Amino acid sequence: MAASKYKDKDGGVLLSFSGVWISWLHTIVAYTAFISALVLGVSLHYHKIVQNEWFGYPQEWFPSVSATIGDRYPERSFFQVFIAITSGPRFALVGFWYLLSRKSGHKLPGFVAFWGVFRTLTCGGWTYITSTDDHDWHDIFMISYLLATIPWTFGCIALSPPNPQAIKYRKYVSGAFYGSILPLIYFFIQHKVHRVPGAYTKYAFFEWSLVLLDVAFDAVTALDFDSFEVVIRDVKGISKGANLSSVSSTELEKEKEKATAGVFGNSFGTSEALYIVGDIYHGFVFWSTLTSLGVLVWFFPLWYMGISGFEAAIMGTISPFLLGIPPLRGLIIRNLRIVHLLSLTGLLAYLVTDPVSRLGAVTFAVSMQCLAWSATFYSDATNEGHLESRILALLAGLLMSSIVKFMWWTNNPIWPVMHAENGGWNLTGLILAIPAALRFTRRRPINSNHGELLKDGSVLLAACSIGGLLFALHSLLSDTSTTILWVWDGYPIRGPTANTSAWYTIFAMTGGILLGALRPDVASSYGFYAFGCIGATLLTYCHHWLGYFGALVSATFLMAVSFPIIRNAARKSPASTFGTGFLIYNIMLLFHVWVVAYAFVPGGPLVREHTDWVMLTTWILIGAGVLDINKIQNSRRAGKRAVPASAPKPHRKYHVASLGALNLLFLGAAFLRFPTNDYKPYHPDQNLITAGIWTIHFSLDNDMWSSEMRMRDLIKELELDVVGLLESDNQRIIMGNRDTTQFLAEDLGMYVDYGPGPNKHTWGAALLSKFPIINSTHHLLPSPVGELAPAIHATIEAYGQLVDVFVFHSGQEEDPEDRRLQSHYLANLMGTVTDRPAMLLSYLVTKPGEGNYKTYVSDISGMHDIDPTDWDRWCEYILYKGLKRTGYARVSRSTITDTELQVGKFVVPQSKEEVARVQALGEEARDRRVAEKDIPQGARFPALFKGKGVRGHQYHVFNEPRYFGEPA
């Protein structure tokens, strides 16, 4: 402390000190709070604070921050006292930073200060409401604090005074902070979801590193606050723009510009920010409408069981060929606003109830969209800043589409298969889309002469790259769960899951956007292309985390390479590049459907099960664009021709902020969707399993509406503990890249096995279970001629016993040899793999008591029919062994699908001896029917579905459930 060298009019300053002490006081007291709690906790309660819900010492040997600061006395009190003392310097630090960085007409300093205050308040929330007091609110405050750290750290870097040392330290510390988040999340998932011993200790180290780095970031203010003397007086004039040293102000500003990549070089404005938000939302509408077209087209071949003719609607995307007519091209470019507004008709399609007319409306909208965006890229090709802004809008729109689909469990709320009854926000989407389209078309087209640019490169190579790029973006990145399900291989979980790991995909996509915008030279290099090829190879051929690493590499590559590829195509004839590009995109779309639909399409067997060919072709097409770009660059260097000058890009700061906001939105949604894994069966007091089998027709009902909510209601009301779903794989463009199991599992509180992934070329089989799935194996049964037959063999833990569940979809009626081979494979699997209690939930395509039925129900399999007297079946069957079957029912589908839901009730024996006794019962004893009144109330089927039932669902065929019991 020292007396000030300044005097005031009353005679002088009695006490003053440097602003640096605010930084040091905050740093010292904050570290003391955490370290004192750690030292006391380890000294007094070591074994208790390293114990978690699954493991203790020695598997876990280092405590988490939460356990250290909140679970025990006196360390909890030490922490709370010192963290309370920290609040004073903390508020002062935020206030000083605002005073240091504020400038007339700039809103960013106030924005950053708000988040600084918000972080301080939420710190108090997770400090004084510990996980022991209220786990949910502790997590809410903690997550809020971490999310608020993002605008605080980036804002502080953006507002840093031109002090190279301080900027350098902030970059290093914040980089280490964000780098620690990825392994933090990984090890938390390993602990919480997969229950890996020792994972929580590793998580704890990264959690502590976040704490130390967080405080260290704010400690850097000591290098800036020496300009303050607390009275308060700015003794060096930094807040007014004075220099810190002999280094010139210009040089220091250049250093700051370099540190922030030029993103925050200009002032922020609300109007400009809204324009960028509108652009991104318009990009979101483009991807929403484009991704919806395939879902509508898919509805028709489902009902025709083959090519319907409506598949031709996908050719609506080739409308850019119209730009090859010069007078029409000029008319379209002069009236781009009208064309973009016409493309919004797809958002009104949900009002059309007739499926054919709805498809027509969306086809028109897609046609207008492809035409409008192609013309927009072409018209802005000579203005580097405008063109980059358009590309950013398109890619950020894709990112937003993936995030919104995550929030809606892989559905898009503005799709025409959605409406208010199943969670759609169609009207809201339309209301937002109109001003967004108007803002997107605010600039008049630049009708510059493209003649010089058209001389460079190959139109064909550019068109190939556009087609390959659009297909890759759509097929792999339009939903965050797609690539995760590519690498999924059953339980125990050894890789990513859709509701816990999807942010890695969003993070990789965001990184790719930033790389492509800031370093397009890197994105178009041969080395980066090789990097992308490695990622695609890993994704195609590997499972678990290694395969997903390939997916992340592919995501980064695809988003980054989009900038040079679209820029290159925009500088050529739009009809030739974008028209041909969308035609190639359509061919690739059919190609990736043909590999699984080979049994129903001409020439299908030629590409049967060759997803690897699809991936190879896609990357070759993208490589054509990379080749063209490099040939152009080499030609310019050899001819010493000037590269078109790069225009100023003030839009970048808004796009970067928008990307950050989208990531925050995703993390908030991911927090709400994090699994609890504490699911309970409906009737645990009776050791009862209610199991069902349902062919769900790809989650599209008979009227072309997404059917997840209606399915959820029926499954819940029937109190199903275990259910097998068939025709459940929607992870292709033509099906919307959806995953019905995510919504059903999370809403119903069930564990889920998606079954063989989308790169396994089946129509899908999935398992939902109230009981933990201990192990599961996926099988592709012999199918030499027809479609592949998927099967899941899962072991669940029910009431302390292990029970095997088989979910199976056999081949079609047209392929009898396939079905015969499959029956022998599955019978041997059920009979030899396990001697535990088991059930088969299946689609067999056979008559009861005839043909392959005798193989499924045989001494080889050891399985029994749930009701041998039910002669009205052809497809769905429930078989069992080693369980006490107590009931069987058939429930009508209403208009949800084309197949009923069959349900069985079983009691789980509690010993091997009881299993053997049940299995040894004779046919007469085993199939003895009893009246409903003889069945305990909790073991009966719901009365809701008796008579006329509810919502079109009722017990049918034999009009009531059947019950079974052993002789008295």
N, C-alpha and C positions, 0 to 999 in steps of 0.2 A: 504494500500500500504506500502511496506517496501523495503528497500535496500537489495539486494541479499547478501547472505553470501559468494558468489563466486566472484572472480575477473577475469576479462579477461586480455589479454595481453596488452591492451591499457590503463589499469588503473582501470577498474571496471565497474559495471552495474549501470547506473543512476536510473533506475526504474524497479521494478519487482512486480508481484503479483501472487497469487496462482491461478491455473487453476480452482479452485472451483468457482471463481468469474464469469467465463464464464457461468457456469450452472445457478448460481443465477441471473445473469443479464438477461439471456435468459428467465428464468421463470418469473421474476418480470415484465419485459417489455411486455411479451406476455400476461400475466394475465391482466396487465393494459390496453392493447389494447381492450380486450373483455369486461372487467368490466366497463371501462369508457364509452364505447359505450352503454352498457346496462343501466347504470345509467342515461346517458343523454337521451337515447331513451325513457325510461319509464317516465322521468321527462317532456320531451318536446312533445312527439308525441305518448303517450301511446295507445290511441284508434286506431291510424293509423297503428302502427306496430304490433298490435295483429289482425288486419283485414287480412283475406285471401280471396281467390276467392269465398268461399262459405259462411263463417260466420265471425262475428265480436264479439265485446264485447256485452253481458257477456258470450256467449257460449265459446268464445276463450278469455283467459285472461293473457296468458304469451307469449311473442314474440319468434319467432324462431331466430336462429343465423343469418340467411341470412337477415331477415327483420330488425334486429337490426343494423347490421354492414353496410348494403348496400343501404337502401332505403331513408334515410333522412339526411339532414344537420342540425347540425354540427357533429352528432355522427359518421357519415360515415368518416368525415375528421379526427376526433380523432383516430378512429380505424386504418385508413390507415397510419397516421403519426407514431403511436406506433408500428404497425406491420412492417413498414419499418425499424425502429430502431432495431427491433428484428432480422432482417435478418443478421446483422453483427455477433452478438453472435451465431446465428443459424449456419451459415457457419463455424464459429470457433469451435462450439461444434461438428459438423460432422468431421471436420479435426482432432480435438483432439482425438475423438473416434477412428479414423483410425490409428493415431500414437500409441495409447494405445494398440490396438488389433492386429496390423500387425505382422506377423511372416514370416520368410523366407520359401518360397514354399507353402504358404497358400493363396488361392484365395478368400476365404470368406470375409476377411476384406474389400477388394476392392469392392466386390459385394455389401456389406452392405452400404459402403460409397456412392456408386453410387445412391442407393435408398434414402439415406439421402439427397443428393444434389437434386435429382429429386423431393422429397417431398417439399423441400424449394422453388423450382421454381414453382411447381404447386400451392403452397400456395399463391405465388404472383399472379397467374392466377385468382383464385377465389376471391382474395382480391380486385384486381383492375378492374376486370370485374365482376360486381355485377349481380344478377339475374334481376335487373331492366334494366341494360345496354344490356345484351344479355343472356337470360335465358339458352340457349343451351350450350354456351361456359362456363358459370359459372358452370353448372352442370358437364360438361366434366372435367373441372379442379378439381372440388370438388371430383368427383368419382375417378379420377386418384390419387388424394392425399390420399383418404381413402384406395384405393387398394395398393398403395405404402407403406402404413403404415404396411401392413402384413409382407413383407420381412424385413422391418426396425426393427420392434419389435422382431420378432423371431430371426433375425440376431444378435441383441444386446444381447439377452438372451444367444444365442449360444457363443458369443464372450466375455461374461462377465468375467472379471478377477475373480480369486477365492476369492470373497468377499461375504460371506454368507448373510450379511445384504442387500447389493445391489441386489443380485439375488432374495432374498425373495420379496423385494419391486417391482422389475420388474415383477415377477410372479403375484403378487396381482393386480397391476395396469393394466397390460395387460389383465389379466383375466376379470377384471371389464369392461375394454374397449370393449372386444369382446362380453362379456355378454350383453352389452347395445345395440349391433347392432340388435339382433333379435327383441326386443320390438320396437326399432326405426323403423325397416322396417314394422313391423306389424301396428303400429299406422299411419305411412305414407300412407300405403295402405288403412287403414280405412278412412283416410281423403281424399286422392286423388281419389280413385276408388269408395268407398262406401259413401263418403260425410257425415261422422258421425260427428255431432256437438261435439266440445270439443276434438276430436282426435288429432287436430294439436297442441293443448296446451300440451298434453301428449307427442306427438312427440318432441316438443320443449325442454322439460325437458331432454329427452334422448340425443337430439342433443347437448345441453349444457354440459351434462355429458361427452360426447365424447371429447369435446374441453378441458375441465378441466383435464380429464384423459390423453389425448394426451400430454399436456404440462407437467403433473406430471410425465409421463414415462421418458421424457427427463431430468426432474429435478433430477432423481436418479443418473445421472452422477456426481453430486456433491460428492457422496461417493467414486467415482473412481478418479476424477480429482485432488484430493488433493496431488496426486503424481507428478503433474506438477507445475512448476513455470514458468511463462511467462517472459522468455527470448528467447528461450524456453529451459528448461533443465529438464530432468527427475531426480528429486532429490531422489526418492525412488526406481527407477529401476524396476517398475512394468512391463514395456514393454519388459524388458529383463528377466523376470521370477523371480524376487526377491520376498520375502515374505512380506505380509502386516503387520503381527503381529506375536506373539509368537506361534500361531497355525501353525502346520506343513503344508507344501505345499501339502503333500499327502492328509491330511484331507480336506483341502480346495478344492482340485480337486475332491474329492469324493462328497463334498457338491454340487459342480457345476454339476457333472455327474448326481446326484440325481435330481437336479432342471431341467435339460434338458432331463431327461428320457434316457440318454445315446445316444440320437439320433445324437448329434453333437460332439461325442467324438473324431472323427478322422478327418483328413484333407479331403477336397473336391478335387475331380479330374474330369476333363472334360471327360476323357475316361470312367471312371466308371459311371458318370452321364448319358452318352449316352447309355451305356448298359442298365441301368434301364429304360430309355425312350423307348428303343427298346423292352424291356420286356413288358412294359405296352401297347405299341401299338400292340404287338402281342396278348395280351389279348383282346384288343379292336377288333382285326380282328376275334378272336374266337367268341365273342358275336355278332358281326355284321353278321357273316355267319350263326350262329345258329338261330338268331332271324329272318333271312330272309327266312329260310326254310318254316316256317309256312305260310308266305305270299304267297309263290309260290304254296304250297299245296292247300290253300284256293281258288285259282283261279278256280280249276277244279270242286269241288262240287257246286260252284256258277253257273256254266253253266249246270251241270247235274241236278241241283235242288235236290241233294241227294248225297249219297255215290257214289264216282266215281271210286274207286280203287286206285287212286293216293295217297290217304291218307297213304298208306303203306310206303311212302317215309320217314315218320318220324322215321321208324325203323332203318334208317341209323345211328342213335345215339348209337345203341347197339354194335357197332364194338369192344369195349373193351373186349367182350367175346372171341375174337381171342387171347387175352393174356393168356387164359387158356391152350393153347397148348405150352408146354415148349420150343420146338425148335423155334417156330414162335415168342414167347415172346422174346427170346434171340436175334433173328434176328432184331426184331423191335427196341429193346432197343439199340442195337449197331448201328442202322441206324436211330435214331430219327430225325436227321436233314432232311433226305430225306422225312420222313413221314410228318413233319411239313411243308416243302416246298410244298408237294403235296396238303396239305390242302388249299393252296392259290388259287387253281383252282376255288374256288367259287367266287373269285374276278374277274375272267375272264368271268363269266357266262353272264354278261350283253351284251357280243358280240354275244350271241346265240339268234336269233330272235324267233325260234320255242319254244313255251312254254314247251312242253314235254321235249325237249332236255335241255332246261335251268334248269328245275327241276332236271333232271338227273345229270347235272354238279354240282349243289349245294348239292344234296344228297351225291354224292361222296366226296365232300369237307368236309361236316359235318362229314361223317364217318371217314375220315382221322383225322380231328381235335379231335374228341372224343377219338380216338385210341391214338393219339400222346400225348395229355394232360394226359390221364390216365397213360400211360407208363412213362411219365416224372415224375409225382407225385410218382409213385412206385419206380422209379430208384433213386430218391433223398430222399427217406423216412428216410434213416439212417443219413442224414446230415441235422441237424435242420436248419442251416442257409440257405442252398440251398432250402430246402422245403418251408420255410417261404417266401423266395423271389419269388418262383413260385406261391404261394397262393396270395401274394400281387399283382403279375402281373395280375392274373386272376380277382381279385376283383377291382383293379384300372382300369383294362380294361373295366369292367362293368360300373364303374363310368364314364369313358371316353365315353363309348357308350351312356349312358343316357344324358351326356352333349352335345355330338354331335347331338343327336336326338333333343334336345331342340333347338339347333342352326338352325336345318333344319325343325323346326315345326313338330317334331315327325317322320319324315322320316330319314333314315340313308343314307348319300350320296354315300356309297359304296355298298348298296344293289343291287341285280340284277334286281330289278324293277325300278331302277333309271338309267338314262343316261344323256348325256349333255343337251338334250332338256327339261328335267324336273328337272334340278338342281343337277344331279349326279356328283360326283367327282371320278368316278370309276378308271380311269387310275392313277390319283394321289394317290389314296389309294393303288393300287397295287405296284406302284413304291416305296412307303414308306414301304410296307409290306415285301418286299424281304429282305432288310438289317435288318429289325426288326427280322424276323425269323432267319436269320443267327446269329444275336447277341444273341437271346434267346437260341439258341442251341450251344453256344460257349463252354460250359463246357461239358466234356465227361461224359456220364452216370456213376453213381457210382454203380458198380455191386457187392454190398455188400450182405452178407448172411442175409436174412430176417427171417431165421428160428426162432430165439429167439423172434422176434417181433410177428410172426404169431401165437404164442401160446396164446397171450393176446386177450381177448374179443371175441365178436360174429361177425362173418362175415355178418350174416343176419341183425343184428341191424345196423351195419355200412352201409350196402347197402341201407337199408330203409332211413337212414338219408341223404345219398347222393341224392337219388331220390327226397325226400321232399325238401331238400335245393335247388337243381337246379331248381325245379319247382317254388318254392317261389321267388327265385331271378329273374327268367325269367318273371313270371307272374305279379309280383308286382313292381319290381325295374328296369326293362329294359327300362322304360320311366318315366320321372318325373311327367307326368300328370295322370298316371293310378290311383293311390290312391287318387289324388285330385278329379277325376271324380267319384270315388266311393262315396265320401261324398258330392258331388254336389247335390243341391236340389232346384235350381231355384232362381229367383229374389224375393225380394231384396237379394243381396249377403250377406250371413251370415257365410261364411267360406272362405277357400283358393280358389284362381283361378290359372289356369295353367301358366299364363305368369307373375304373380306377386309373387307367393308364392313357386314356385318350388325349390328355393334355400334351403328352409328348408329341403326338401328331400335330396338334395345333401349334406347338412351340416350333417344330421343324418347319411347318408351312410358313409361319411368321418369319423365321430366320431366312428362309428361301426368298421371300418377298423383299426383305431388306437387302440381302446380298445382291439380288438381281437389279434392284433400283440403284444401289450405291456403287456396285462393282460389276456392271454388265460385261466388262472385258473378261473378268474371271468366269462369269456364268456361261459365256460362249466359247470358252477355251476347250481344247481337246482333253486336257487333264481333268477338267471338271466333268466332261462328258464320260470319261472313263470312270470317274467317281460315281456317277449316276448309274452306269452299267453294273458296277459291283453291287450297288444297293439293290438293283432289280434282280440280279442273280441270287442274292441272299434271300430276298423276299420270295422268290419263286421256288427255291429248292430247300429252304431251311425252316425249322419250326422254332417255337418258343422265342426267347429274347434275341437270339442271333438273327432269326428271320425278321423280327420286328425292328432290329437295328437296320437291316436292309430297307425296311419300309420307311424309316425315318430319313435315311440317306436319299431314298427315291423321292420323298416328299420335298425335301430341301432342294434337290436338283430340279424337279419339275417346276416348282414355283419360281426359282431363280432363272432358269433357262427360258421361261415364258417371255421375259422382257426382250432379249435379243431376237427371239423367234418371231414374236408379233411385230416388233419394230421392223424387222427385215421384210415380213410379208406385207406390211402396210405401205411400203415404198414401191410396191409393184402393182400390177393390174389387180384390182380387188376381185374381179370375176374369176380370174385365173387362180389366184392364191386362196382366197376365202371360199369361193364357190367350189373349187376342186378340193380344198381342204375339208370342207364339211362333207363332201361326197366320200372322201377317204375315211372320215370319222364314222359315217354310216356303215361303210363296209366293215370297219373294225368292230362296230357295235354288233353287227350280225355275226361276225367271226367269233366273238367271245360268247355269244349265245349258242351258236352252232356246236361248240365243243361239248356242251351238255345236252342240247336238244337234238343231237345227231339222229335219234331214232324217229324224229318227226319231220325232218326237213330234207330236201334234195341235196345230195352230196355230203350229208352230215357225217357218215362214217369216215370220210377222208380226213376230217379234222378232229375225230373223236378223242376227247380227253387230252387235248393239246393246248392247255393254258400256257405252257412254255413257248409254243409257237406264237401265241398272241403277244406275250411279253417281248419276245425277240423282234417281232415285226414292229411293235410299237416303238421300241428303242431305235431300231434301224430308221424308221420314219423321222424320229426326232433328230437322229444323227445326220440325216440329209440336210436339215436346216443348219445344224452346227457347221457342216462342211461348207455350205453355201456362204454363211457369214464369214468364215475364215478365208475363203477364196476371195471374197470381196475386199476384205481388209488387206490381204496380201497384194491384190491387184492395185489397190490405192497406194500402198507403200512403194511398190515397184514403179508405178507411174508418177509418184510424188504428187498425187492429187490430194487436195485438202479434204479432210473429214468434215462433214457438216458441223457447224459450231453448236455447242451445247447451250441452250437457252437457260436463263435463270429458272430455278425450280422452287419457288416459295411454298408450293403445295406440300412439299415433303414433310414439313413439321406437323401438318395436320394429319397426314396419312400415318405418320409414326404414332402420333397420339391416339388416332383411331384404332390402330393395331393393338396398342397397349390396352385401350378400353375394351376391345373385343376379347383379349386374353383374360382381363379381369372378369368379364361377364362369364366366360367359360369356367374359370376357376370357382366362381360363386355357384354356378350350376353343378359343377363336379362335387363341391362340398355337400350340396343338398342331396346328391345322388349316391354318396358314399355308402356302401353296403353295411348293414348292421350285423349280419350273419348270426342273428339270434332267433331264427325262425322256429315256430312251434307247430306241430300237427294239430288237427281240429279236435281229436278225441284221444288224448294221451292216456286218459284213465282206463281205457279199454284195449290198449295196445293195437289200435285199429289203423289200417292203411286203406284209404279210399283211393283207388287208382283208375285212370281213364285213358282212353286212346281216341285221338281226334285228328282227322285229316283236314287241315285248316285252309287249304286252297289259297295259299300265299297271302292270307290276310286281306283279301278283297272279297266283299260280300256280293250277293247276287245283283245288287244295284250299283256296283262300282264304288262303294265307299270303303274306306279303311275300317277294318272290323275289330281292332285290338280291344277296344273298350267293351264291345258286346261279348267278345270271347271272355274277357276278364270277369264280367258279371256272371256268366253261366258257370265258369269254373269255380268261382267263389261260392255261389249259391249251392252248388253240388258238393261243396266241402272237399274238394279233391286235394289229397296230400301228395300224390304223384300223378303226373300226366305226361304221356308221350304225344308229341306233335309231329305230324308228317306233312310233306309239301310245305316246308317252313323256311327254306333257304331263299331269301330275297336279295342277296348281296350281288346283284348285277344291275347294269344300267336299265335293262328292260323291266326290272322289278323295283326300281327306285333306290337301290342300295339301302335296304331297310333291314331291321332285325326285330321282329315281333317279340322274341323271347325277353328282350331287355325290359320292355314295359310290363309284360306279364309277371316276370320274376320279381321286379322291384315293387310293383303295386300289390301283388299277392303275398309277398314275403316268402320267396322260394329260391333255392339254389338252382342253377341252370347249367346244363351242358348243351351247347349249341349243336353238337354233333359234327360230322365231317364238314370241313369248311368249304367256302365257295370255290376254291381251287381244287376240290376233290370231285367235281363234275357230277353231283347228284342234285335231286330236287329237295333234299333236306330231311333230316330227322333230328328232333330235339327232345330233351328231357327236362322237366321241371319237378322239383322235389322239395317238400317241407323238411325232409331229413337231410343231413349232411351227406354229400357225395364223396365217398372215401377214395374211390378209384373209378376211372372210366376209360374204355378202349373203343376206338372207332374202327369199324370194319366196312370194307367194300366187298360185297359178296360176288361170286362168279356171275358174269354177265357177258358171255361171248357175243351175243347178238344185240340185245336190247339195252335199255337204259340201265345205268348203274344202280344197284340196290344198296342203300346205306343201312347200317345197323350201329346201335350203341349198346355196349355191355357195361353197365354201371353197377357198382356196389355201394349201397347206401347203409347208413347206420340207423336202425329203427328200434327204439326202445332197448338199447344195449345189445342188439343182435345185428349181424350183417345179413343183408338181403340183396340178392342180385336182381337187377331190372334190365330187361332187354327191350329196346325199341327198334322196330324193323319195318321197312317198306320194301316189299318184294317187287319183281318186275311185272311188266304188263301182260295181259291175257294173250297178246299176239306172239309171245316168245315162250312157249311151253318148256323148251329145254333150259332156258335161263332159270325159270321158276323151279324146275326139278333140281338143278344143281344147287340153287340157293336153299331149298328146303333141306337138303342133306348137309350142307355147310352149317346152317343154323341149328339143326337138330344135334349135330355133333358138338357144336359150340356149347349149347345149353346142357348137354348131357355129360360132357367130359371136363369142362373148365371148372365147374363148381359142384359141390354137394350141399351148398347152402340153400335155404328157401329162396325161391325165384319166381318171377312173373314175366310174361312176354306180353307187350303191348304192341300190336302189329297190324299190318295190312298185308294179307296173305294171297288174295285172289284165288280162292278155291272154294269148293262146296264142302259143307260139313260132312265128315265121314267118307269122303271120296278123294282119290288122287293124292296130291301132296299133303293133304290134311293128315293122312295116316303116317307121314314122316314127321311132321311137327308134333303130333300127339302120338307118341310111341315109347317103347322101352328105351330107345336110343336117347331121346331127349329127357325122358322121365316126366314130361309135362302132361297136365290134364286140361281139358277144355273147361272153361268157367261154367258152361251150360250146354252139355251135349244135346239137349232136346231142342235147342234153338236152331231150326233148320232154315231160317230165312236170311242167313248171312252169306256174303260173297267176299267181302274185302276185309272188314275189321274183325279181329279176334283177340280175346284175352285168354292166355294160358297161364298155368301156375303149377308149382310143386312145393311141398314142405310148408305150406301156409294153410290156415283154416279159412276157407272161403265161406263167407256168410251172406253175400248178396250180389245181385247182378241186375243191371238196368240198362235200357236203351233210351236215349233222350233225343228228341227230334231237334234238328238244326235251326229251325226257323229259316231265315234268309241269309244266315251268316256264311254258309259254305254249301257244298253239295254232299256232305257226308255227316251222318249223325255222330253223336258222342256216346261211346259205350263206357260203362262204369262198373267196376267190381269192388267189393269190400272184403278185406282179409284181416284176420287176426294173426299177429306174429307170435309163434311159439317161443317160449322163454328158455328152452334147453335143447340140446342135440337129441336127447331121448324123445322129447315131445315132437320134434321135427320128424324123427324116424317113425313114430307112431302114426302121425297124421299122414305121412307119405304111404304107409303100409295099409291104410284103410282100403277096403274093397270098393268096387264101383257103386254098389247099392248103398253102402253106408256113406260114402263120400258125397253122393248126389241126392241125399235125402232132403226133400223140400219141407219147409216149416212155414207156419203162418207168421205174418208180420207181428202179431201180438206176442209171439213167443221170443221176439228179438228185443234186447234192451233198447230203450228209447234213443240213446246216443248212437247206436249202431244201425239205425234205420236210415233209409234214404229220405231226403226232405219231402215233406208233404206238398211243398210249393208247386211241384210239377205234376201232381195228380189231376185227373180230369182234363180240363182244357189248358191247364198249366199257366204259364206266364210268358208274355212277349213271344208267343209262338213256340215255346219249348214245353214239351210234355212227355211223360213216359208213353212210349208207343210200341207197336208190334204186338207185345202181350199186355199193353196198356197199364202195367203196374210193375214195380220191382219184384224180383224173385229172391226168396231167402232160403238159405240152406243151413242145416244143422246135423250134428251127429245123433245117433240113436241115444235115448235116455239110458 
